[in-house]
Amino acid sequence: MTGGRIGVFGGAFDPPHIGHLVVAQDVFETLRLDRLLVIPSARPPHRDARLPAEERLSLTRAAFGEDSRMVVSGAELRRPGPSWTVSTLASIREELRPDHLSLVIGADQYRSFDDWRNPERIVELAELAVMPRDGETPPEDPRYPFVPVPVTRVDVSSTRIRDRLDEGLSVRYLVPETIRERLEEIWSAGAHATETVAAAAAGREKDVEDGC
């Protein structure tokens, strides 16, 4: 299916949680989208993920389940190197030819948008849709135009999920039941350290100078 109004909601999803689902629904309805592409990053530019990319993709697909409004995409896993947003948007433009394309980011990400790789090209490819984040709202005199997207604030984060799992605590009600048992199995087996350990062993350079 090509054309229509498409939104792009990217992130590490390390792991996905109920906050991601709530925000995705708010974004879909506020922007009146036909589809929201949920895209786990293969290699986040600024940090190592705790979970391997394929595992994060699988968990994200299970978390969003059968919601036909949301399309969980492995597009960034098929591309080598860091997960640059500008490359992802260019691919979506070429392959799906949307009538309108929105890039959904948080207010904290907007604040550092100048540091992203080729921000000028990003705003040519997609309209920025900016959500409040941790009480932070977008600036009133933006350098890059955007549309504000109010979302339901859910006080849960991937960091909190990982911390609870590290401490052997339950994450019931914080993540969808479709992934809870799998997450607990991963932590019990110690597989959550695979990505970080492999990156450290390879001496992988972090691409922080080029943004997202």
C-alpha positions as CSV (number, residue, x, y, z in Angstrom):
1,M,0.0,0.0,0.0
2,T,1.4,3.4,-1.0
3,G,0.3,6.9,-0.5
4,G,-1.8,8.3,2.4
5,R,-0.8,9.9,5.6
6,I,2.1,8.1,7.3
7,G,3.8,8.8,10.6
8,V,7.2,7.5,11.7
9,F,7.7,6.6,15.4
10,G,11.3,5.5,15.9
11,G,13.3,4.5,18.9
12,A,15.4,1.9,20.6
13,F,12.4,0.1,22.2
14,D,14.8,-1.4,24.6
15,P,12.4,-2.8,25.6
16,P,8.9,-1.6,24.4
17,H,6.4,-0.8,27.2
18,I,2.8,0.4,27.7
19,G,3.9,4.0,27.3
20,H,4.9,3.4,23.7
21,L,1.5,1.9,23.0
22,V,-0.4,4.8,24.6
23,V,1.7,7.4,22.8
24,A,1.4,5.7,19.5
25,Q,-2.4,5.7,19.7
26,D,-2.4,9.4,20.6
27,V,-0.1,10.2,17.7
28,F,-2.2,8.2,15.2
29,E,-5.4,10.0,16.2
30,T,-4.0,13.5,16.6
31,L,-2.3,13.5,13.2
32,R,-5.1,11.6,11.5
33,L,-2.8,9.1,10.1
34,D,-3.5,6.1,7.8
35,R,-0.5,4.2,9.2
36,L,2.0,4.7,11.9
37,L,5.4,3.1,11.2
38,V,7.0,1.9,14.4
39,I,10.7,1.5,13.7
40,P,13.1,0.0,16.2
41,S,16.6,1.3,15.5
42,A,19.2,-1.3,14.6
43,R,22.1,0.6,16.1
44,P,21.1,3.7,18.2
45,P,23.7,6.4,17.3
46,H,24.2,7.7,20.9
47,R,24.4,4.5,23.0
48,D,24.5,0.8,23.1
49,A,21.2,-1.0,23.5
50,R,20.8,-3.7,26.2
51,L,18.8,-6.0,23.9
52,P,20.0,-7.2,20.5
53,A,18.3,-5.5,17.6
54,E,16.4,-8.6,16.3
55,E,15.1,-9.2,19.9
56,R,13.9,-5.6,20.2
57,L,12.1,-5.9,16.8
58,S,10.5,-9.2,17.8
59,L,9.3,-7.7,21.2
60,T,8.0,-4.6,19.5
61,R,6.0,-6.6,17.0
62,A,4.5,-8.7,19.8
63,A,3.8,-5.6,21.9
64,F,1.8,-3.9,19.2
65,G,0.1,-7.2,18.3
66,E,-2.7,-7.1,15.9
67,D,-3.3,-3.4,15.8
68,S,-3.7,-2.8,12.1
69,R,-3.1,0.9,12.5
70,M,0.5,0.3,13.6
71,V,3.1,-1.3,11.3
72,V,6.2,-2.4,13.1
73,S,9.0,-2.2,10.6
74,G,12.5,-3.8,10.5
75,A,13.7,-1.3,7.9
76,E,16.6,-0.1,9.9
77,L,17.8,-3.6,10.7
78,R,18.2,-4.3,6.9
79,R,20.6,-1.3,6.5
80,P,24.2,-1.6,7.7
81,G,25.7,1.0,10.1
82,P,24.1,3.5,12.5
83,S,20.4,4.1,12.3
84,W,20.3,7.6,10.8
85,T,16.8,9.1,10.7
86,V,17.5,11.0,7.4
87,S,18.3,7.7,5.6
88,T,15.2,6.0,7.0
89,L,12.9,8.9,5.9
90,A,14.4,8.9,2.4
91,S,13.8,5.2,2.0
92,I,10.2,5.6,3.2
93,R,9.6,8.4,0.7
94,E,11.0,6.3,-2.1
95,E,9.3,3.0,-1.3
96,L,5.9,4.1,0.1
97,R,5.4,7.5,-1.6
98,P,3.2,9.0,1.1
99,D,1.0,11.9,0.5
100,H,2.1,13.3,3.8
101,L,4.9,12.1,6.1
102,S,5.3,13.0,9.7
103,L,8.3,12.3,12.0
104,V,7.3,11.9,15.6
105,I,9.9,13.0,18.2
106,G,10.0,14.2,21.8
107,A,10.6,17.8,23.0
108,D,13.9,16.7,24.3
109,Q,14.9,15.3,20.9
110,Y,13.8,18.5,19.3
111,R,16.0,20.5,21.6
112,S,19.1,18.7,20.2
113,F,17.8,18.5,16.6
114,D,20.6,20.7,15.3
115,D,23.0,17.9,16.2
116,W,21.2,15.3,14.1
117,R,22.6,14.3,10.8
118,N,21.3,16.7,8.1
119,P,18.4,18.2,9.9
120,E,17.6,20.5,7.0
121,R,17.1,17.4,4.8
122,I,14.9,15.8,7.5
123,V,12.4,18.7,7.5
124,E,12.3,18.5,3.7
125,L,11.4,14.9,3.8
126,A,8.9,15.0,6.7
127,E,6.9,17.3,8.9
128,L,8.1,17.3,12.5
129,A,5.5,16.3,15.1
130,V,6.8,17.1,18.6
131,M,5.4,15.5,21.8
132,P,6.0,16.9,25.3
133,R,8.5,14.8,27.2
134,D,8.9,14.6,31.0
135,G,7.2,18.0,31.4
136,E,9.3,19.6,28.7
137,T,7.4,21.3,25.9
138,P,8.7,22.5,22.5
139,P,10.0,26.1,22.2
140,E,7.7,28.9,21.2
141,D,10.2,30.3,18.6
142,P,11.3,27.2,16.8
143,R,14.1,27.2,14.2
144,Y,12.5,24.2,12.5
145,P,8.7,24.2,12.0
146,F,6.7,21.5,13.7
147,V,3.2,20.6,14.8
148,P,2.6,19.9,18.5
149,V,1.2,16.5,19.4
150,P,-0.3,16.3,22.9
151,V,0.0,12.8,24.3
152,T,-1.1,11.0,27.5
153,R,1.7,11.1,30.0
154,V,2.6,7.6,31.3
155,D,5.2,7.5,34.0
156,V,7.1,4.5,32.7
157,S,10.3,4.2,30.7
158,S,12.5,1.5,29.2
159,T,15.2,2.4,31.8
160,R,12.7,1.7,34.6
161,I,11.7,-1.6,33.0
162,R,15.4,-2.7,32.7
163,D,16.1,-1.6,36.3
164,R,13.2,-3.6,37.7
165,L,14.3,-6.6,35.7
166,D,17.9,-6.2,36.9
167,E,16.6,-6.2,40.5
168,G,14.4,-9.3,39.9
169,L,11.2,-7.3,40.2
170,S,8.0,-7.8,38.3
171,V,7.2,-5.7,35.2
172,R,3.6,-6.8,35.1
173,Y,1.3,-3.9,34.1
174,L,4.3,-1.9,32.8
175,V,4.7,-3.9,29.6
176,P,2.1,-5.7,27.5
177,E,1.4,-9.2,28.7
178,T,2.3,-10.4,25.1
179,I,6.0,-9.7,25.9
180,R,6.3,-9.9,29.7
181,E,7.2,-13.6,30.0
182,R,9.7,-13.3,27.1
183,L,11.4,-10.3,28.9
184,E,11.6,-12.2,32.1
185,E,13.1,-15.2,30.3
186,I,15.7,-13.0,28.6
187,W,16.8,-11.5,31.9
188,S,16.9,-14.8,33.6
189,A,19.1,-16.2,30.9
190,G,21.4,-13.2,30.9
191,A,20.8,-12.6,27.2
192,H,20.0,-8.9,27.7
193,A,23.8,-8.1,27.9
194,T,24.6,-9.6,24.4
195,E,24.5,-6.4,22.4
196,T,26.5,-4.3,24.9
197,V,29.1,-6.9,25.4
198,A,29.6,-7.5,21.7
199,A,29.9,-3.8,21.0
200,A,32.5,-3.3,23.7
201,A,34.5,-6.3,22.5
202,A,34.6,-4.9,19.0
203,G,35.6,-1.4,20.3
204,R,32.8,0.0,18.3
205,E,33.0,3.8,17.8
206,K,30.0,5.8,18.9
207,D,28.8,8.2,16.3
208,V,27.7,11.0,18.6
209,E,29.1,13.8,16.5
210,D,26.5,13.2,13.8
211,G,23.3,13.1,15.8
212,C,20.4,10.8,15.1
